[in-house]
Amino acid sequence: MKYQRVYEDELTIETWSFDTDKFRNGPISVDIKYKAGAEKKIKQLAKEAKQEKKTARQMKKINERNKWKLD
């Protein structure tokens, strides 16, 4: 039995193709198409994630220093 499922989010449209006669446990192919402006948004999200990690490391370092001062 052949069928397709289409999943869409803010950045991509994914088409999953299934063929249960060939493979029962998942899709036999996945086609991913990016919407206009998706590359810019992905880069922006990566930059924000990097900044959050940097801030978390800095806060951890500050908290560790303050911990020693309080003891």
LONUSE-271394 format. One record per residue: residue in three letters; x, y, z of N, C-alpha, C in turn; residue number from 0. Coordinates in nm, 4 decimals. Atoms other than C-alpha are relative to their C-alpha. Layout:
REM LONUSE-271394
+------+----------+----------+----------+----------+----------+----------+----------+----------+----------+-----+
: rest :      nxx :      nyy :      nzz :     caxx :     cayy :     cazz :      cxx :      cyy :      czz :  nr :
+------+----------+----------+----------+----------+----------+----------+----------+----------+----------+-----+
:  ALA :        X :        Y :        Z :        X :        Y :        Z :        X :        Y :        Z : NUM :
...
+------+----------+----------+----------+----------+----------+----------+----------+----------+----------+-----+
END
This chain:
REM LONUSE-271394
+------+----------+----------+----------+----------+----------+----------+----------+----------+----------+-----+
: rest :      nxx :      nyy :      nzz :     caxx :     cayy :     cazz :      cxx :      cyy :      czz :  nr :
+------+----------+----------+----------+----------+----------+----------+----------+----------+----------+-----+
:  MET :   0.0847 :  -0.1178 :   0.0000 :   0.0000 :   0.0000 :   0.0000 :   0.0892 :   0.1241 :   0.0000 :   0 :
:  LYS :  -0.0772 :  -0.1239 :   0.0108 :   0.1424 :   0.3371 :  -0.1032 :  -0.0849 :   0.1176 :   0.0447 :   1 :
:  TYR :   0.0680 :  -0.1233 :  -0.0393 :   0.0546 :   0.6682 :   0.0570 :   0.1045 :   0.1040 :   0.0398 :   2 :
:  GLN :  -0.0887 :  -0.1105 :  -0.0375 :   0.2039 :   1.0077 :   0.1443 :  -0.0636 :   0.0804 :   0.1116 :   3 :
:  ARG :   0.0442 :  -0.0927 :  -0.1040 :   0.1830 :   1.2380 :   0.4422 :   0.0795 :   0.1286 :  -0.0186 :   4 :
:  VAL :  -0.0648 :  -0.1302 :   0.0144 :   0.2599 :   1.6089 :   0.4272 :  -0.0051 :   0.0699 :   0.1353 :   5 :
:  TYR :  -0.0120 :  -0.0740 :  -0.1253 :   0.3846 :   1.7951 :   0.7341 :   0.0531 :   0.1391 :  -0.0327 :   6 :
:  GLU :  -0.0400 :  -0.1370 :   0.0284 :   0.4156 :   2.1725 :   0.7325 :   0.0181 :   0.0756 :   0.1307 :   7 :
:  ASP :  -0.0203 :  -0.0887 :  -0.1132 :   0.5655 :   2.4108 :   0.9858 :   0.0401 :   0.1368 :  -0.0538 :   8 :
:  GLU :  -0.0283 :  -0.1367 :   0.0441 :   0.6838 :   2.7717 :   0.9737 :   0.1180 :   0.0092 :  -0.0964 :   9 :
:  LEU :  -0.1188 :  -0.0059 :   0.0848 :   1.0082 :   2.6858 :   0.7904 :   0.0005 :  -0.0985 :  -0.1158 :  10 :
:  THR :  -0.0110 :   0.1057 :   0.1007 :   0.9519 :   2.3678 :   0.5878 :  -0.1340 :  -0.0629 :  -0.0355 :  11 :
:  ILE :   0.1090 :   0.0889 :   0.0398 :   0.7104 :   2.1465 :   0.3997 :   0.0656 :  -0.1350 :  -0.0272 :  12 :
:  GLU :  -0.0587 :   0.1328 :   0.0135 :   0.7961 :   1.7768 :   0.4363 :  -0.1046 :  -0.0957 :  -0.0555 :  13 :
:  THR :   0.0858 :   0.1019 :   0.0583 :   0.6441 :   1.5029 :   0.2207 :   0.0618 :  -0.1358 :   0.0278 :  14 :
:  TRP :  -0.0472 :   0.1340 :  -0.0360 :   0.6852 :   1.1534 :   0.3642 :  -0.0735 :  -0.1005 :  -0.0873 :  15 :
:  SER :   0.0574 :   0.1015 :   0.0878 :   0.6292 :   0.8694 :   0.1158 :   0.0161 :  -0.1380 :   0.0644 :  16 :
:  PHE :   0.0004 :   0.1327 :  -0.0614 :   0.5344 :   0.5275 :   0.2508 :  -0.0396 :  -0.1042 :  -0.1035 :  17 :
:  ASP :   0.0382 :   0.1157 :   0.0801 :   0.5152 :   0.1892 :   0.0790 :   0.0118 :  -0.1210 :   0.0923 :  18 :
:  THR :  -0.0019 :   0.1085 :  -0.0990 :   0.4165 :  -0.0832 :   0.3254 :   0.0370 :  -0.1349 :  -0.0615 :  19 :
:  ASP :  -0.0427 :   0.1242 :   0.0642 :   0.4904 :  -0.3538 :   0.0660 :   0.1522 :  -0.0129 :   0.0018 :  20 :
:  LYS :  -0.1459 :   0.0016 :   0.0001 :   0.8604 :  -0.2544 :   0.0632 :   0.0574 :   0.0098 :   0.1411 :  21 :
:  PHE :  -0.0552 :  -0.0245 :  -0.1338 :   0.9145 :  -0.1328 :   0.4201 :  -0.1136 :   0.0368 :   0.0942 :  22 :
:  ARG :   0.1144 :  -0.0179 :  -0.0892 :   0.6662 :  -0.1558 :   0.7081 :   0.0244 :   0.1010 :   0.1121 :  23 :
:  ASN :  -0.0318 :  -0.0748 :  -0.1212 :   0.8483 :   0.0483 :   0.9753 :   0.0196 :   0.1499 :  -0.0171 :  24 :
:  GLY :  -0.0193 :  -0.1437 :   0.0173 :   0.8715 :   0.3954 :   0.8241 :  -0.0062 :   0.0396 :  -0.1454 :  25 :
:  PRO :   0.0072 :  -0.0493 :   0.1379 :   0.8905 :   0.6096 :   0.5131 :   0.1127 :  -0.0559 :  -0.0855 :  26 :
:  ILE :  -0.1059 :   0.0418 :   0.0919 :   1.0828 :   0.5031 :   0.2057 :   0.0743 :   0.1224 :  -0.0531 :  27 :
:  SER :  -0.0690 :  -0.1240 :   0.0377 :   1.1627 :   0.8662 :   0.1236 :  -0.0664 :   0.1193 :   0.0683 :  28 :
:  VAL :   0.0491 :  -0.1241 :  -0.0589 :   1.1275 :   1.2135 :   0.2717 :   0.0521 :   0.1143 :  -0.0858 :  29 :
:  ASP :  -0.0359 :  -0.1157 :   0.0813 :   1.1249 :   1.5275 :   0.0571 :  -0.0235 :   0.1250 :   0.0848 :  30 :
:  ILE :   0.0097 :  -0.1208 :  -0.0824 :   1.1986 :   1.8505 :   0.2468 :   0.0186 :   0.1209 :  -0.0894 :  31 :
:  LYS :  -0.0087 :  -0.1249 :   0.0754 :   1.1281 :   2.1871 :   0.0850 :  -0.0061 :   0.1148 :   0.0996 :  32 :
:  TYR :  -0.0052 :  -0.1149 :  -0.0893 :   1.2222 :   2.5089 :   0.2606 :  -0.0793 :   0.1157 :  -0.0576 :  33 :
:  LYS :   0.0772 :  -0.1158 :   0.0420 :   0.9939 :   2.8094 :   0.2472 :   0.0923 :   0.1199 :  -0.0189 :  34 :
:  ALA :  -0.0777 :  -0.1222 :   0.0213 :   1.1136 :   3.1532 :   0.1401 :   0.0329 :   0.0626 :   0.1352 :  35 :
:  GLY :  -0.0433 :  -0.0629 :  -0.1243 :   1.3157 :   3.3171 :   0.4167 :   0.0390 :  -0.0978 :   0.1093 :  36 :
:  ALA :  -0.0294 :   0.1011 :  -0.1019 :   1.3749 :   2.9895 :   0.6011 :   0.1475 :   0.0017 :   0.0385 :  37 :
:  GLU :  -0.1432 :   0.0018 :  -0.0288 :   1.7545 :   3.0083 :   0.5713 :   0.0368 :   0.1112 :   0.0980 :  38 :
:  LYS :  -0.0267 :  -0.1137 :  -0.0885 :   1.7626 :   3.3502 :   0.7356 :  -0.0514 :  -0.0290 :   0.1413 :  39 :
:  LYS :   0.0599 :   0.0314 :  -0.1296 :   1.5335 :   3.2326 :   1.0167 :   0.0815 :  -0.1074 :   0.0729 :  40 :
:  ILE :  -0.0802 :   0.1064 :  -0.0603 :   1.7425 :   2.9176 :   1.0779 :   0.1308 :   0.0577 :   0.0545 :  41 :
:  LYS :  -0.1231 :  -0.0633 :  -0.0466 :   2.0604 :   3.1266 :   1.1035 :  -0.0263 :   0.0850 :   0.1248 :  42 :
:  GLN :   0.0353 :  -0.0832 :  -0.1153 :   1.8861 :   3.3660 :   1.3438 :  -0.0229 :  -0.0866 :   0.1240 :  43 :
:  LEU :   0.0243 :   0.0898 :  -0.1128 :   1.7683 :   3.0771 :   1.5658 :   0.1301 :  -0.0604 :   0.0522 :  44 :
:  ALA :  -0.1291 :   0.0544 :  -0.0413 :   2.1192 :   2.9289 :   1.5692 :   0.0802 :   0.1044 :   0.0773 :  45 :
:  LYS :  -0.0716 :  -0.1090 :  -0.0676 :   2.2660 :   3.2654 :   1.6682 :  -0.0577 :   0.0234 :   0.1399 :  46 :
:  GLU :   0.0644 :  -0.0188 :  -0.1306 :   2.0113 :   3.3048 :   1.9504 :   0.0353 :  -0.1139 :   0.0954 :  47 :
:  ALA :  -0.0345 :   0.1147 :  -0.0836 :   2.0833 :   2.9535 :   2.0797 :   0.1442 :   0.0108 :   0.0489 :  48 :
:  LYS :  -0.1402 :  -0.0172 :  -0.0374 :   2.4566 :   3.0242 :   2.0781 :   0.0134 :   0.1064 :   0.1085 :  49 :
:  GLN :  -0.0049 :  -0.1076 :  -0.0984 :   2.4008 :   3.3484 :   2.2711 :  -0.0545 :  -0.0465 :   0.1344 :  50 :
:  GLU :   0.0566 :   0.0528 :  -0.1242 :   2.1828 :   3.1693 :   2.5289 :   0.0999 :  -0.0904 :   0.0720 :  51 :
:  LYS :  -0.1010 :   0.0876 :  -0.0601 :   2.4532 :   2.9065 :   2.5860 :   0.1129 :   0.0820 :   0.0602 :  52 :
:  LYS :  -0.1084 :  -0.0856 :  -0.0484 :   2.7163 :   3.1780 :   2.6233 :  -0.0411 :   0.0690 :   0.1294 :  53 :
:  THR :   0.0504 :  -0.0671 :  -0.1194 :   2.5029 :   3.3656 :   2.8765 :  -0.0093 :  -0.0972 :   0.1167 :  54 :
:  ALA :   0.0116 :   0.1013 :  -0.1055 :   2.4364 :   3.0454 :   3.0723 :   0.1374 :  -0.0341 :   0.0569 :  55 :
:  ARG :  -0.1362 :   0.0284 :  -0.0477 :   2.8109 :   2.9693 :   3.0897 :   0.0528 :   0.1138 :   0.0858 :  56 :
:  GLN :  -0.0466 :  -0.1156 :  -0.0753 :   2.8842 :   3.3234 :   3.2081 :  -0.0672 :   0.0071 :   0.1369 :  57 :
:  MET :   0.0719 :  -0.0037 :  -0.1272 :   2.6146 :   3.3075 :   3.4762 :   0.0492 :  -0.1099 :   0.0934 :  58 :
:  LYS :  -0.0512 :   0.1101 :  -0.0815 :   2.7439 :   2.9707 :   3.5971 :   0.1346 :   0.0386 :   0.0611 :  59 :
:  LYS :  -0.1307 :  -0.0422 :  -0.0465 :   3.0939 :   3.1138 :   3.6241 :  -0.0132 :   0.1044 :   0.1110 :  60 :
:  ILE :   0.0233 :  -0.1039 :  -0.1011 :   2.9688 :   3.4186 :   3.8183 :  -0.0526 :  -0.0621 :   0.1283 :  61 :
:  ASN :   0.0570 :   0.0644 :  -0.1184 :   2.7639 :   3.2010 :   4.0527 :   0.1035 :  -0.0822 :   0.0758 :  62 :
:  GLU :  -0.1053 :   0.0772 :  -0.0655 :   3.0615 :   2.9754 :   4.1208 :   0.0962 :   0.0914 :   0.0749 :  63 :
:  ARG :  -0.0874 :  -0.0968 :  -0.0678 :   3.2785 :   3.2779 :   4.2060 :  -0.0669 :   0.0530 :   0.1269 :  64 :
:  ASN :   0.0724 :  -0.0532 :  -0.1152 :   3.0114 :   3.4182 :   4.4383 :  -0.0154 :  -0.1046 :   0.1080 :  65 :
:  LYS :   0.0127 :   0.1090 :  -0.0971 :   2.9736 :   3.0815 :   4.6054 :   0.1250 :  -0.0056 :   0.0887 :  66 :
:  TRP :  -0.1242 :   0.0027 :  -0.0761 :   3.3405 :   3.0881 :   4.7092 :   0.0125 :   0.1210 :   0.0921 :  67 :
:  LYS :  -0.0057 :  -0.1207 :  -0.0827 :   3.3080 :   3.4446 :   4.8396 :  -0.0908 :  -0.0109 :   0.1224 :  68 :
:  LEU :   0.0953 :   0.0138 :  -0.1085 :   3.0099 :   3.3513 :   5.0569 :   0.0456 :  -0.1018 :   0.1053 :  69 :
:  ASP :  -0.0439 :   0.1029 :  -0.0944 :   3.1808 :   3.0499 :   5.2157 :   0.1076 :   0.0454 :   0.0903 :  70 :
+------+----------+----------+----------+----------+----------+----------+----------+----------+----------+-----+
END
